[in-house]
Amino acid sequence: MKPEERGPYLQSLLEQKSTGEVREYFASLHPSDVADLLEDLNEDERLWVLSILPTELASESLAEMEEAEHPGELLTRLDPDRVDELVAELADDDAADLIGELGPEEQARVLSTVEGGDEIQELLEYPEETAGGIMTRDLIAVPSGHTCGEALDEIRRQAAEMEDFYSIFVTDRNGNLRGVVSLQDLVLAQPGTPILEEVEDPPALVSVETDQEDVGRALSRYNMASIGVVDPLNRLVGRVTFDDVIDVIEAETTEDILRFAAVSDEEEVRGGTREAIRSRLPWLIANLGTAALAASVVWYYQDTIDAIVTLAAVMPIIAGMGGNAGTQALAVTVRRIAVADESLTERWRVVGKEVVVGLVNGLVLGGILALAGLFLAGQPMYGLVVMMAMWGNLIVASFAGAFIPIFLESLGVDPAVASSIFVTALTDLAGFFLLLGLASALLL
Amino acid sequence: MKPEERGPYLQSLLEQKSTGEVREYFASLHPSDVADLLEDLNEDERLWVLSILPTELASESLAEMEEAEHPGELLTRLDPDRVDELVAELADDDAADLIGELGPEEQARVLSTVEGGDEIQELLEYPEETAGGIMTRDLIAVPSGHTCGEALDEIRRQAAEMEDFYSIFVTDRNGNLRGVVSLQDLVLAQPGTPILEEVEDPPALVSVETDQEDVGRALSRYNMASIGVVDPLNRLVGRVTFDDVIDVIEAETTEDILRFAAVSDEEEVRGGTREAIRSRLPWLIANLGTAALAASVVWYYQDTIDAIVTLAAVMPIIAGMGGNAGTQALAVTVRRIAVADESLTERWRVVGKEVVVGLVNGLVLGGILALAGLFLAGQPMYGLVVMMAMWGNLIVASFAGAFIPIFLESLGVDPAVASSIFVTALTDLAGFFLLLGLASALLL
């Protein structure tokens, strides 16, 4: 069955309320696909399906649902015994994500009844966007005194309950990490070899407080499937796996693109109308202020426009092209900061590069516009003013597009907050000032 | 040593030209860190370091270098015997990436001498952005007739040369995939169990022609560490691992953000000035045309501006706010298309949502501006014109920001080409037309 046929088929099953067939149908699907189908159902249907599905499938599907669909809230409406069953089947990090959505009282109520509630509670205490907030405590740890054979027996014991562990952590009696070893190397080694002869230093470790973006950077830099997380006493307390990192990268990308366009990062891409209005209106109102500033420059030069009314037609060209060039420089610089590991000195050189780009592109665009102006208006001086305004504004635009994010980064502020809206406001201001100021000085 | 101290320390070692110390220093680092250091050296230094490093470290570091630094070209300047050694150590996909950078003649020359050249040649024949272009042919495949114990022996044989294999593919005599099994499950199983009792259907497979973005989507959707790649005859020919997918996601994100800001996706984020000018100037020149169109509306209404010159100051506010609201709607919609699996019907509903957002935000902003206009100019009719223009332009902006990318997607065009520049051009045009048209009809 094609993915788009699944929904209608499910609807026909739901109408018949045939528990057996619904169960059987879902059992043939991956939890991620079940989650997609659940997202298209109404709340009563979701609750009914979750109550009849095999527990493992129900809990994994719940974990795969989009955050925007608030899967955690379903836990408050299901039968408490069923909630216990579902939470017991979940990986601890998935359980923490679901329960973390609830209000404090509901959290306490769910956590007090479920098995392992204390451990989930501990995970909930780490801030959401840190290694602690995304890690799982389920990992394979083998004592450093073991041989490879003993380690394999230990792994067989520990791994029975675990989906994928990727690497095996070797710890001493204080819980400090002595190294990692892959199952592959253990299987290939002689059973009698001490495990410490097979361990390697992991290429990177992170601490519980590490920002999730940095966790992703370390894991992706060293091509690790999972990365260990240590507490302030350097004891191994969890691990983050590549699939969490892929989710983080997706979320951070969305955040960067939305911020770039001045949309609050609280807006869910799949969110509703009300949320969209709430998240965007404050930015637009703030921008009304900066736009008024640009408008006041025009207001100030009213007499100039009154004398040469065609300037009103040139104004948006100068301002708009500046906005576009500034947005280009901003996008490249913000992205460069996000992906390239560079020193601050190297970064500042980017500003120089962008100014040169602005100088060249501004000269070309200014030249084209001057020729057009000369052709239309027949006045060389008019062409010169237009060219100088365009040239100047492109230099301002390129400088601002590169300088602002690098400056913010050097202050420790996320450079992605340098949204294109504010660069555009600046290039409007500069463009009007250059064009009208030069015109009033040279043409009147 | 902190990462930023590595460069200066290496420079001091290079000045002394002490082979032993340079080797020893690099041997303590991860290939990704060596790659970073190599990127800061000049070509002669790079070649010298690559010739003295242990072969495995040299080849892995070469594979980790940024594409923008053209590591492949180093292969054409190294001693041919050394090239053979380095390529022999590389994973086949990394070798194909490096050799793929070279011109056809150099490719043929390198491939004719190195071991396994034919296999690298085969990988090079797949388009770069497909599963075939990013996959490796190195994988563990076990005959479906084996027991778990026999399979483990087979894996020990095949895995000696391989870094990480994540899953074990089980194939029949025609090379068709019968299922996958994890090393973990094999180790836990009784040695005498037929392997077919332990295999599972993989949650997804891709074909050699699958676009790399879809490969990433499948792997991330089903949390797979590696995904099998099949040829048109459904034979297993390779696999793509999560680390390749993370690289793809990063590259695609950069592409989306740059396109959003109308920067050609050929521009490398870390590229030089000349490349930046070449990649951005064509977009700016194209936009000069759209800006001229908006300017012509102003030109057409010259008499209106001549009569009420303060309109020139209001123009950029109406146009600018429309541009910002359009950019917001565009960013959210483009990102929604990128991350959410939705039917086209669901997508079209997004246009409706955005129009409502525009209606509400436009009314609020128009209201604020009308009150300011009333206060400053004291004319109710003037306030009404300003309000209606703002309101109308925000509706146009929201509609365009959502409609354009969804329309492009429905035509099979990448919605990310709907750059903010063109939405801004449209809102300039609509803003000027609404403001000046209404003013000329109602105020003159």
HADDOCK unambig.tbl for C-alpha pairs under 7 A between the chains (distance, minus, plus):
assign (segid A and resid 30 and name CA) (segid B and resid 203 and name CA) 6.75 0.50 0.50
assign (segid A and resid 32 and name CA) (segid B and resid 221 and name CA) 6.70 0.50 0.50
assign (segid A and resid 32 and name CA) (segid B and resid 222 and name CA) 6.53 0.50 0.50
assign (segid A and resid 156 and name CA) (segid B and resid 188 and name CA) 6.08 0.50 0.50
assign (segid A and resid 188 and name CA) (segid B and resid 156 and name CA) 6.05 0.50 0.50
assign (segid A and resid 203 and name CA) (segid B and resid 30 and name CA) 6.74 0.50 0.50
assign (segid A and resid 220 and name CA) (segid B and resid 243 and name CA) 6.50 0.50 0.50
assign (segid A and resid 220 and name CA) (segid B and resid 246 and name CA) 6.76 0.50 0.50
assign (segid A and resid 221 and name CA) (segid B and resid 32 and name CA) 6.68 0.50 0.50
assign (segid A and resid 222 and name CA) (segid B and resid 32 and name CA) 6.53 0.50 0.50
assign (segid A and resid 223 and name CA) (segid B and resid 243 and name CA) 5.44 0.50 0.50
assign (segid A and resid 243 and name CA) (segid B and resid 220 and name CA) 6.50 0.50 0.50
assign (segid A and resid 243 and name CA) (segid B and resid 223 and name CA) 5.46 0.50 0.50
assign (segid A and resid 246 and name CA) (segid B and resid 220 and name CA) 6.77 0.50 0.50
assign (segid A and resid 246 and name CA) (segid B and resid 246 and name CA) 6.80 0.50 0.50
assign (segid A and resid 253 and name CA) (segid B and resid 253 and name CA) 6.87 0.50 0.50
assign (segid A and resid 254 and name CA) (segid B and resid 335 and name CA) 6.46 0.50 0.50
assign (segid A and resid 257 and name CA) (segid B and resid 257 and name CA) 6.72 0.50 0.50
assign (segid A and resid 257 and name CA) (segid B and resid 331 and name CA) 6.45 0.50 0.50
assign (segid A and resid 258 and name CA) (segid B and resid 331 and name CA) 5.95 0.50 0.50
assign (segid A and resid 258 and name CA) (segid B and resid 332 and name CA) 6.52 0.50 0.50
assign (segid A and resid 261 and name CA) (segid B and resid 327 and name CA) 5.77 0.50 0.50
assign (segid A and resid 261 and name CA) (segid B and resid 328 and name CA) 5.23 0.50 0.50
assign (segid A and resid 261 and name CA) (segid B and resid 331 and name CA) 6.25 0.50 0.50
assign (segid A and resid 262 and name CA) (segid B and resid 328 and name CA) 6.47 0.50 0.50
assign (segid A and resid 263 and name CA) (segid B and resid 328 and name CA) 5.92 0.50 0.50
assign (segid A and resid 269 and name CA) (segid B and resid 332 and name CA) 5.73 0.50 0.50
assign (segid A and resid 269 and name CA) (segid B and resid 335 and name CA) 6.86 0.50 0.50
assign (segid A and resid 269 and name CA) (segid B and resid 336 and name CA) 5.34 0.50 0.50
assign (segid A and resid 270 and name CA) (segid B and resid 336 and name CA) 6.51 0.50 0.50
assign (segid A and resid 273 and name CA) (segid B and resid 353 and name CA) 5.63 0.50 0.50
assign (segid A and resid 273 and name CA) (segid B and resid 357 and name CA) 6.17 0.50 0.50
assign (segid A and resid 276 and name CA) (segid B and resid 357 and name CA) 6.84 0.50 0.50
assign (segid A and resid 277 and name CA) (segid B and resid 357 and name CA) 5.62 0.50 0.50
assign (segid A and resid 277 and name CA) (segid B and resid 361 and name CA) 6.71 0.50 0.50
assign (segid A and resid 281 and name CA) (segid B and resid 361 and name CA) 6.14 0.50 0.50
assign (segid A and resid 285 and name CA) (segid B and resid 365 and name CA) 6.96 0.50 0.50
assign (segid A and resid 291 and name CA) (segid B and resid 317 and name CA) 5.38 0.50 0.50
assign (segid A and resid 292 and name CA) (segid B and resid 317 and name CA) 6.65 0.50 0.50
assign (segid A and resid 295 and name CA) (segid B and resid 313 and name CA) 4.69 0.50 0.50
assign (segid A and resid 295 and name CA) (segid B and resid 314 and name CA) 6.37 0.50 0.50
assign (segid A and resid 295 and name CA) (segid B and resid 316 and name CA) 6.55 0.50 0.50
assign (segid A and resid 295 and name CA) (segid B and resid 317 and name CA) 6.70 0.50 0.50
assign (segid A and resid 296 and name CA) (segid B and resid 313 and name CA) 6.76 0.50 0.50
assign (segid A and resid 298 and name CA) (segid B and resid 312 and name CA) 6.80 0.50 0.50
assign (segid A and resid 298 and name CA) (segid B and resid 313 and name CA) 5.03 0.50 0.50
assign (segid A and resid 299 and name CA) (segid B and resid 310 and name CA) 6.52 0.50 0.50
assign (segid A and resid 299 and name CA) (segid B and resid 313 and name CA) 5.41 0.50 0.50
assign (segid A and resid 302 and name CA) (segid B and resid 309 and name CA) 6.48 0.50 0.50
assign (segid A and resid 306 and name CA) (segid B and resid 306 and name CA) 6.19 0.50 0.50
assign (segid A and resid 306 and name CA) (segid B and resid 309 and name CA) 6.44 0.50 0.50
assign (segid A and resid 309 and name CA) (segid B and resid 302 and name CA) 6.48 0.50 0.50
assign (segid A and resid 309 and name CA) (segid B and resid 306 and name CA) 6.46 0.50 0.50
assign (segid A and resid 310 and name CA) (segid B and resid 299 and name CA) 6.52 0.50 0.50
assign (segid A and resid 312 and name CA) (segid B and resid 298 and name CA) 6.80 0.50 0.50
assign (segid A and resid 312 and name CA) (segid B and resid 312 and name CA) 6.25 0.50 0.50
assign (segid A and resid 313 and name CA) (segid B and resid 295 and name CA) 4.69 0.50 0.50
assign (segid A and resid 313 and name CA) (segid B and resid 296 and name CA) 6.76 0.50 0.50
assign (segid A and resid 313 and name CA) (segid B and resid 298 and name CA) 5.03 0.50 0.50
assign (segid A and resid 313 and name CA) (segid B and resid 299 and name CA) 5.40 0.50 0.50
assign (segid A and resid 314 and name CA) (segid B and resid 295 and name CA) 6.35 0.50 0.50
assign (segid A and resid 316 and name CA) (segid B and resid 295 and name CA) 6.55 0.50 0.50
assign (segid A and resid 317 and name CA) (segid B and resid 291 and name CA) 5.36 0.50 0.50
assign (segid A and resid 317 and name CA) (segid B and resid 292 and name CA) 6.63 0.50 0.50
assign (segid A and resid 317 and name CA) (segid B and resid 295 and name CA) 6.67 0.50 0.50
assign (segid A and resid 324 and name CA) (segid B and resid 421 and name CA) 6.36 0.50 0.50
assign (segid A and resid 327 and name CA) (segid B and resid 261 and name CA) 5.79 0.50 0.50
assign (segid A and resid 328 and name CA) (segid B and resid 261 and name CA) 5.21 0.50 0.50
assign (segid A and resid 328 and name CA) (segid B and resid 262 and name CA) 6.47 0.50 0.50
assign (segid A and resid 328 and name CA) (segid B and resid 263 and name CA) 5.95 0.50 0.50
assign (segid A and resid 331 and name CA) (segid B and resid 257 and name CA) 6.48 0.50 0.50
assign (segid A and resid 331 and name CA) (segid B and resid 258 and name CA) 5.97 0.50 0.50
assign (segid A and resid 331 and name CA) (segid B and resid 261 and name CA) 6.25 0.50 0.50
assign (segid A and resid 332 and name CA) (segid B and resid 258 and name CA) 6.54 0.50 0.50
assign (segid A and resid 332 and name CA) (segid B and resid 269 and name CA) 5.76 0.50 0.50
assign (segid A and resid 335 and name CA) (segid B and resid 254 and name CA) 6.51 0.50 0.50
assign (segid A and resid 335 and name CA) (segid B and resid 269 and name CA) 6.86 0.50 0.50
assign (segid A and resid 336 and name CA) (segid B and resid 269 and name CA) 5.35 0.50 0.50
assign (segid A and resid 336 and name CA) (segid B and resid 270 and name CA) 6.51 0.50 0.50
assign (segid A and resid 353 and name CA) (segid B and resid 273 and name CA) 5.62 0.50 0.50
assign (segid A and resid 357 and name CA) (segid B and resid 273 and name CA) 6.16 0.50 0.50
assign (segid A and resid 357 and name CA) (segid B and resid 276 and name CA) 6.83 0.50 0.50
assign (segid A and resid 357 and name CA) (segid B and resid 277 and name CA) 5.62 0.50 0.50
assign (segid A and resid 361 and name CA) (segid B and resid 277 and name CA) 6.72 0.50 0.50
assign (segid A and resid 361 and name CA) (segid B and resid 281 and name CA) 6.12 0.50 0.50
assign (segid A and resid 365 and name CA) (segid B and resid 285 and name CA) 6.95 0.50 0.50
assign (segid A and resid 421 and name CA) (segid B and resid 324 and name CA) 6.36 0.50 0.50
